[in-house]
Amino acid sequence: MSEMAEGSGYSIDRSILATLRELQDEDESDIVAEVASLFFKHAPQKIDAIKHAIEVSDAKALQVAAHNLKSSSSYIGAAKLSAISKDLEFMGRSGLLNGALEKAILAQLEFEKAKAELEKEIKINR
């Protein structure tokens, strides 16, 4: 996790967004908006899968769902959400689910913060 996201009140590491934008050509649509759209669509499903895995005490399913959320969060620069997801992935891998539901709720809240920041970032760059 970058120092900017970790040591600040921000949920999104804007250096990741800048790196993404470096990958696009000038005449292309905003790559951050496109990636964020996919993130907005799929992250809630991944969070629901995490919660379900916890409810049914399926450690392997928790590991897989959390790994998927960790990866997509990291790609869009949602560093705090990625870190929470990494913790959940480890909990699933270890089979120790104590406190996992609280982490899942924290992931949900952090997703909402990241989404709001990304929406603002996209609006500014239009």
TIRO-2110 file (N, C-alpha, C; in Angstrom, 1 decimal):
// TIRO-2110
0.8, -1.2, 0.0, N, 1, A
0.0, 0.0, 0.0, CA, 1, A
0.9, 1.2, 0.0, C, 1, A
0.6, 2.2, -0.8, N, 2, A
1.4, 3.4, -0.9, CA, 2, A
1.2, 4.2, 0.4, C, 2, A
2.2, 5.1, 0.7, N, 3, A
2.1, 5.9, 1.8, CA, 3, A
1.0, 6.9, 1.7, C, 3, A
0.7, 7.3, 0.5, N, 4, A
-0.4, 8.3, 0.3, CA, 4, A
-1.7, 7.8, 0.8, C, 4, A
-2.0, 6.6, 0.4, N, 5, A
-3.3, 6.0, 0.8, CA, 5, A
-3.3, 5.5, 2.3, C, 5, A
-2.2, 4.9, 2.7, N, 6, A
-2.1, 4.3, 4.0, CA, 6, A
-2.0, 5.4, 5.1, C, 6, A
-1.3, 6.5, 4.9, N, 7, A
-1.1, 7.5, 5.9, CA, 7, A
-2.0, 8.7, 5.8, C, 7, A
-3.0, 8.6, 4.9, N, 8, A
-3.9, 9.7, 4.7, CA, 8, A
-5.3, 9.2, 5.0, C, 8, A
-6.2, 10.2, 4.9, N, 9, A
-7.6, 9.8, 5.0, CA, 9, A
-8.2, 9.3, 3.7, C, 9, A
-7.4, 9.2, 2.7, N, 10, A
-7.9, 8.8, 1.3, CA, 10, A
-8.1, 7.3, 1.3, C, 10, A
-9.1, 6.9, 0.5, N, 11, A
-9.3, 5.5, 0.2, CA, 11, A
-8.6, 5.1, -1.1, C, 11, A
-8.4, 6.0, -1.9, N, 12, A
-7.8, 5.8, -3.3, CA, 12, A
-6.4, 6.3, -3.4, C, 12, A
-5.5, 5.5, -3.9, N, 13, A
-4.2, 6.0, -4.2, CA, 13, A
-4.2, 6.6, -5.6, C, 13, A
-4.1, 7.9, -5.7, N, 14, A
-4.2, 8.6, -6.9, CA, 14, A
-3.0, 8.3, -7.8, C, 14, A
-1.9, 7.9, -7.3, N, 15, A
-0.7, 7.5, -8.1, CA, 15, A
-1.0, 6.3, -9.0, C, 15, A
-1.9, 5.4, -8.5, N, 16, A
-2.3, 4.3, -9.3, CA, 16, A
-3.2, 4.7, -10.4, C, 16, A
-4.1, 5.7, -10.2, N, 17, A
-4.9, 6.2, -11.2, CA, 17, A
-4.1, 6.9, -12.3, C, 17, A
-3.1, 7.7, -11.9, N, 18, A
-2.2, 8.3, -12.8, CA, 18, A
-1.5, 7.3, -13.7, C, 18, A
-1.1, 6.2, -13.1, N, 19, A
-0.4, 5.2, -13.9, CA, 19, A
-1.4, 4.6, -14.9, C, 19, A
-2.6, 4.3, -14.5, N, 20, A
-3.6, 3.8, -15.4, CA, 20, A
-3.8, 4.8, -16.6, C, 20, A
-3.9, 6.1, -16.3, N, 21, A
-4.1, 7.1, -17.3, CA, 21, A
-2.9, 7.2, -18.3, C, 21, A
-1.7, 6.8, -17.8, N, 22, A
-0.6, 6.8, -18.7, CA, 22, A
-0.7, 5.7, -19.8, C, 22, A
-1.5, 4.7, -19.5, N, 23, A
-1.7, 3.6, -20.4, CA, 23, A
-2.7, 3.9, -21.6, C, 23, A
-3.4, 5.0, -21.5, N, 24, A
-4.4, 5.3, -22.5, CA, 24, A
-3.9, 6.3, -23.5, C, 24, A
-4.4, 6.2, -24.7, N, 25, A
-4.1, 7.2, -25.8, CA, 25, A
-5.0, 8.4, -25.6, C, 25, A
-4.6, 9.5, -26.1, N, 26, A
-5.3, 10.8, -25.9, CA, 26, A
-6.8, 10.7, -26.5, C, 26, A
-7.0, 9.9, -27.6, N, 27, A
-8.3, 9.9, -28.2, CA, 27, A
-9.2, 8.8, -27.6, C, 27, A
-8.7, 8.1, -26.6, N, 28, A
-9.5, 7.0, -26.0, CA, 28, A
-10.3, 7.6, -24.8, C, 28, A
-11.4, 6.9, -24.5, N, 29, A
-12.2, 7.3, -23.3, CA, 29, A
-11.4, 7.1, -22.0, C, 29, A
-11.8, 7.7, -21.0, N, 30, A
-11.1, 7.6, -19.7, CA, 30, A
-11.0, 6.2, -19.2, C, 30, A
-9.8, 5.7, -19.1, N, 31, A
-9.5, 4.3, -18.7, CA, 31, A
-9.9, 4.1, -17.2, C, 31, A
-9.7, 5.2, -16.4, N, 32, A
-10.1, 5.1, -15.0, CA, 32, A
-11.6, 4.9, -14.9, C, 32, A
-12.4, 5.6, -15.7, N, 33, A
-13.8, 5.5, -15.6, CA, 33, A
-14.2, 4.1, -16.1, C, 33, A
-13.6, 3.6, -17.1, N, 34, A
-13.9, 2.2, -17.5, CA, 34, A
-13.6, 1.1, -16.5, C, 34, A
-12.4, 1.2, -15.9, N, 35, A
-12.0, 0.3, -14.9, CA, 35, A
-12.9, 0.4, -13.6, C, 35, A
-13.1, 1.7, -13.2, N, 36, A
-14.0, 1.9, -12.1, CA, 36, A
-15.4, 1.4, -12.3, C, 36, A
-15.9, 1.5, -13.5, N, 37, A
-17.3, 1.0, -13.8, CA, 37, A
-17.3, -0.5, -13.5, C, 37, A
-16.3, -1.3, -13.9, N, 38, A
-16.2, -2.7, -13.6, CA, 38, A
-16.1, -3.0, -12.1, C, 38, A
-15.3, -2.2, -11.5, N, 39, A
-15.1, -2.3, -10.0, CA, 39, A
-16.4, -2.1, -9.3, C, 39, A
-17.1, -1.0, -9.7, N, 40, A
-18.4, -0.7, -9.1, CA, 40, A
-19.4, -1.9, -9.3, C, 40, A
-19.3, -2.5, -10.4, N, 41, A
-20.3, -3.6, -10.7, CA, 41, A
-19.9, -4.9, -10.0, C, 41, A
-18.6, -5.2, -9.9, N, 42, A
-18.2, -6.5, -9.4, CA, 42, A
-17.8, -6.6, -7.9, C, 42, A
-17.3, -5.5, -7.3, N, 43, A
-16.9, -5.5, -5.9, CA, 43, A
-18.1, -5.8, -5.0, C, 43, A
-19.3, -5.2, -5.2, N, 44, A
-20.3, -5.6, -4.2, CA, 44, A
-20.7, -7.1, -4.3, C, 44, A
-20.6, -7.7, -5.4, N, 45, A
-20.8, -9.2, -5.6, CA, 45, A
-19.7, -9.9, -4.8, C, 45, A
-18.5, -9.4, -4.9, N, 46, A
-17.4, -10.1, -4.1, CA, 46, A
-17.5, -9.9, -2.6, C, 46, A
-18.0, -8.8, -2.2, N, 47, A
-18.2, -8.5, -0.8, CA, 47, A
-19.4, -9.4, -0.3, C, 47, A
-20.4, -9.6, -1.1, N, 48, A
-21.5, -10.5, -0.8, CA, 48, A
-21.0, -11.9, -0.6, C, 48, A
-20.1, -12.3, -1.6, N, 49, A
-19.6, -13.7, -1.5, CA, 49, A
-18.7, -13.9, -0.3, C, 49, A
-18.0, -12.8, 0.1, N, 50, A
-17.2, -12.9, 1.4, CA, 50, A
-18.2, -13.1, 2.6, C, 50, A
-19.2, -12.3, 2.6, N, 51, A
-20.2, -12.4, 3.8, CA, 51, A
-20.8, -13.8, 3.8, C, 51, A
-21.2, -14.2, 2.6, N, 52, A
-21.9, -15.6, 2.6, CA, 52, A
-20.9, -16.7, 3.0, C, 52, A
-19.7, -16.6, 2.6, N, 53, A
-18.7, -17.6, 3.0, CA, 53, A
-18.5, -17.6, 4.5, C, 53, A
-18.5, -16.4, 5.1, N, 54, A
-18.4, -16.3, 6.6, CA, 54, A
-19.6, -16.9, 7.2, C, 54, A
-20.8, -16.6, 6.7, N, 55, A
-22.0, -17.0, 7.3, CA, 55, A
-22.1, -18.6, 7.3, C, 55, A
-21.6, -19.2, 6.3, N, 56, A
-21.6, -20.7, 6.2, CA, 56, A
-20.3, -21.3, 6.6, C, 56, A
-19.4, -20.5, 7.2, N, 57, A
-18.1, -21.0, 7.7, CA, 57, A
-17.3, -21.7, 6.6, C, 57, A
-17.3, -21.2, 5.4, N, 58, A
-16.6, -21.8, 4.3, CA, 58, A
-15.3, -21.0, 4.1, C, 58, A
-14.2, -21.5, 4.8, N, 59, A
-13.0, -20.8, 4.8, CA, 59, A
-12.4, -20.7, 3.4, C, 59, A
-12.5, -21.7, 2.6, N, 60, A
-11.9, -21.7, 1.2, CA, 60, A
-12.6, -20.7, 0.3, C, 60, A
-13.9, -20.7, 0.4, N, 61, A
-14.7, -19.7, -0.4, CA, 61, A
-14.4, -18.2, 0.1, C, 61, A
-14.1, -18.1, 1.4, N, 62, A
-13.7, -16.8, 1.9, CA, 62, A
-12.4, -16.4, 1.3, C, 62, A
-11.4, -17.3, 1.3, N, 63, A
-10.1, -17.1, 0.7, CA, 63, A
-10.2, -16.6, -0.7, C, 63, A
-11.0, -17.4, -1.5, N, 64, A
-11.1, -17.1, -2.9, CA, 64, A
-11.7, -15.7, -3.2, C, 64, A
-12.9, -15.5, -2.5, N, 65, A
-13.6, -14.2, -2.7, CA, 65, A
-12.8, -13.0, -2.3, C, 65, A
-12.1, -13.2, -1.1, N, 66, A
-11.2, -12.1, -0.6, CA, 66, A
-10.0, -11.8, -1.5, C, 66, A
-9.5, -12.9, -2.1, N, 67, A
-8.4, -12.7, -3.0, CA, 67, A
-8.8, -12.0, -4.2, C, 67, A
-10.0, -12.3, -4.8, N, 68, A
-10.5, -11.6, -5.9, CA, 68, A
-10.7, -10.1, -5.6, C, 68, A
-11.3, -9.8, -4.5, N, 69, A
-11.5, -8.4, -4.1, CA, 69, A
-10.2, -7.7, -3.9, C, 69, A
-9.3, -8.4, -3.3, N, 70, A
-7.9, -7.8, -3.0, CA, 70, A
-7.3, -7.3, -4.4, C, 70, A
-7.4, -8.2, -5.3, N, 71, A
-6.7, -8.0, -6.6, CA, 71, A
-7.4, -6.8, -7.4, C, 71, A
-8.7, -6.8, -7.5, N, 72, A
-9.4, -5.7, -8.2, CA, 72, A
-9.3, -4.4, -7.4, C, 72, A
-9.3, -4.4, -6.1, N, 73, A
-9.1, -3.2, -5.3, CA, 73, A
-7.7, -2.6, -5.6, C, 73, A
-6.7, -3.5, -5.6, N, 74, A
-5.4, -3.0, -5.8, CA, 74, A
-5.2, -2.4, -7.2, C, 74, A
-5.8, -3.0, -8.2, N, 75, A
-5.7, -2.5, -9.5, CA, 75, A
-6.3, -1.1, -9.7, C, 75, A
-7.4, -0.8, -9.0, N, 76, A
-8.0, 0.5, -9.2, CA, 76, A
-7.4, 1.5, -8.1, C, 76, A
-6.5, 1.1, -7.3, N, 77, A
-5.9, 2.0, -6.3, CA, 77, A
-6.6, 2.1, -5.0, C, 77, A
-7.6, 1.2, -4.7, N, 78, A
-8.3, 1.2, -3.4, CA, 78, A
-7.5, 0.4, -2.4, C, 78, A
-6.4, 1.1, -2.0, N, 79, A
-5.4, 0.4, -1.2, CA, 79, A
-5.9, -0.1, 0.2, C, 79, A
-6.7, 0.7, 0.8, N, 80, A
-7.2, 0.3, 2.1, CA, 80, A
-8.1, -0.9, 2.0, C, 80, A
-9.0, -0.9, 1.0, N, 81, A
-9.9, -2.1, 0.7, CA, 81, A
-9.0, -3.3, 0.4, C, 81, A
-8.0, -3.1, -0.4, N, 82, A
-7.1, -4.2, -0.7, CA, 82, A
-6.5, -4.8, 0.5, C, 82, A
-6.0, -4.0, 1.4, N, 83, A
-5.4, -4.4, 2.7, CA, 83, A
-6.4, -5.2, 3.6, C, 83, A
-7.6, -4.7, 3.6, N, 84, A
-8.7, -5.4, 4.4, CA, 84, A
-8.9, -6.8, 3.8, C, 84, A
-9.0, -6.8, 2.4, N, 85, A
-9.3, -8.0, 1.7, CA, 85, A
-8.1, -9.0, 1.9, C, 85, A
-6.9, -8.5, 2.0, N, 86, A
-5.7, -9.4, 2.2, CA, 86, A
-5.9, -10.0, 3.6, C, 86, A
-6.3, -9.3, 4.6, N, 87, A
-6.6, -9.9, 5.9, CA, 87, A
-7.6, -11.0, 5.9, C, 87, A
-8.7, -10.7, 5.1, N, 88, A
-9.8, -11.7, 5.0, CA, 88, A
-9.3, -12.9, 4.3, C, 88, A
-8.5, -12.7, 3.2, N, 89, A
-7.9, -13.8, 2.5, CA, 89, A
-7.1, -14.7, 3.4, C, 89, A
-6.2, -14.1, 4.2, N, 90, A
-5.4, -14.8, 5.2, CA, 90, A
-6.3, -15.6, 6.2, C, 90, A
-7.4, -14.9, 6.7, N, 91, A
-8.3, -15.6, 7.6, CA, 91, A
-8.9, -16.9, 6.9, C, 91, A
-9.2, -16.7, 5.7, N, 92, A
-9.8, -17.9, 5.0, CA, 92, A
-8.7, -19.0, 4.8, C, 92, A
-7.5, -18.6, 4.4, N, 93, A
-6.4, -19.5, 4.2, CA, 93, A
-6.1, -20.3, 5.5, C, 93, A
-6.1, -19.6, 6.6, N, 94, A
-5.8, -20.2, 7.9, CA, 94, A
-7.0, -20.9, 8.5, C, 94, A
-8.2, -20.6, 8.1, N, 95, A
-9.4, -21.3, 8.6, CA, 95, A
-9.8, -20.6, 9.9, C, 95, A
-9.2, -19.5, 10.3, N, 96, A
-9.6, -18.9, 11.6, CA, 96, A
-10.5, -17.7, 11.2, C, 96, A
-11.8, -17.9, 11.4, N, 97, A
-12.8, -16.9, 11.0, CA, 97, A
-13.3, -16.0, 12.1, C, 97, A
-12.7, -16.1, 13.2, N, 98, A
-13.1, -15.2, 14.3, CA, 98, A
-12.8, -13.7, 13.9, C, 98, A
-13.8, -12.9, 14.0, N, 99, A
-13.6, -11.5, 13.6, CA, 99, A
-13.8, -11.2, 12.1, C, 99, A
-14.0, -12.3, 11.3, N, 100, A
-14.1, -12.1, 9.9, CA, 100, A
-15.3, -11.3, 9.5, C, 100, A
-16.5, -11.5, 10.1, N, 101, A
-17.7, -10.7, 9.8, CA, 101, A
-17.4, -9.2, 10.0, C, 101, A
-16.8, -8.9, 11.1, N, 102, A
-16.4, -7.5, 11.3, CA, 102, A
-15.5, -6.9, 10.2, C, 102, A
-14.6, -7.7, 9.8, N, 103, A
-13.7, -7.3, 8.7, CA, 103, A
-14.5, -7.1, 7.4, C, 103, A
-15.5, -8.0, 7.2, N, 104, A
-16.3, -7.9, 6.0, CA, 104, A
-17.1, -6.6, 6.0, C, 104, A
-17.6, -6.3, 7.1, N, 105, A
-18.4, -5.0, 7.3, CA, 105, A
-17.5, -3.9, 7.0, C, 105, A
-16.3, -3.9, 7.5, N, 106, A
-15.3, -2.9, 7.3, CA, 106, A
-15.0, -2.8, 5.8, C, 106, A
-14.9, -3.9, 5.1, N, 107, A
-14.7, -3.9, 3.7, CA, 107, A
-15.8, -3.2, 3.0, C, 107, A
-17.0, -3.5, 3.4, N, 108, A
-18.2, -2.9, 2.8, CA, 108, A
-18.1, -1.3, 2.9, C, 108, A
-17.8, -0.9, 4.1, N, 109, A
-17.7, 0.6, 4.4, CA, 109, A
-16.6, 1.2, 3.6, C, 109, A
-15.5, 0.5, 3.5, N, 110, A
-14.3, 1.0, 2.7, CA, 110, A
-14.6, 1.0, 1.2, C, 110, A
-15.3, 0.1, 0.7, N, 111, A
-15.8, 0.1, -0.7, CA, 111, A
-16.6, 1.3, -0.9, C, 111, A
-17.5, 1.6, -0.1, N, 112, A
-18.4, 2.8, -0.3, CA, 112, A
-17.5, 4.1, -0.3, C, 112, A
-16.5, 4.2, 0.6, N, 113, A
-15.6, 5.4, 0.6, CA, 113, A
-14.8, 5.4, -0.7, C, 113, A
-14.3, 4.3, -1.1, N, 114, A
-13.5, 4.2, -2.4, CA, 114, A
-14.3, 4.6, -3.6, C, 114, A
-15.6, 4.1, -3.6, N, 115, A
-16.5, 4.4, -4.7, CA, 115, A
-16.8, 5.9, -4.8, C, 115, A
-17.0, 6.5, -3.7, N, 116, A
-17.3, 7.9, -3.7, CA, 116, A
-16.1, 8.7, -4.2, C, 116, A
-14.9, 8.3, -3.7, N, 117, A
-13.7, 9.0, -4.2, CA, 117, A
-13.5, 8.8, -5.7, C, 117, A
-13.7, 7.6, -6.2, N, 118, A
-13.5, 7.3, -7.6, CA, 118, A
-14.5, 8.1, -8.4, C, 118, A
-15.8, 8.1, -8.0, N, 119, A
-16.8, 8.9, -8.7, CA, 119, A
-16.4, 10.4, -8.8, C, 119, A
-15.9, 10.9, -7.7, N, 120, A
-15.5, 12.3, -7.7, CA, 120, A
-14.3, 12.5, -8.7, C, 120, A
-13.4, 11.6, -8.7, N, 121, A
-12.2, 11.7, -9.5, CA, 121, A
-12.6, 11.6, -11.0, C, 121, A
-13.5, 10.7, -11.3, N, 122, A
-14.0, 10.6, -12.7, CA, 122, A
-14.7, 11.9, -13.2, C, 122, A
-15.5, 12.4, -12.3, N, 123, A
-16.3, 13.7, -12.6, CA, 123, A
-15.3, 14.8, -12.9, C, 123, A
-14.2, 14.9, -12.1, N, 124, A
-13.3, 16.0, -12.2, CA, 124, A
-12.5, 15.9, -13.6, C, 124, A
-12.3, 14.6, -14.0, N, 125, A
-11.5, 14.4, -15.2, CA, 125, A
-12.3, 14.3, -16.5, C, 125, A
-13.5, 14.7, -16.4, N, 126, A
-14.3, 14.6, -17.7, CA, 126, A
-14.1, 15.9, -18.5, C, 126, A
END
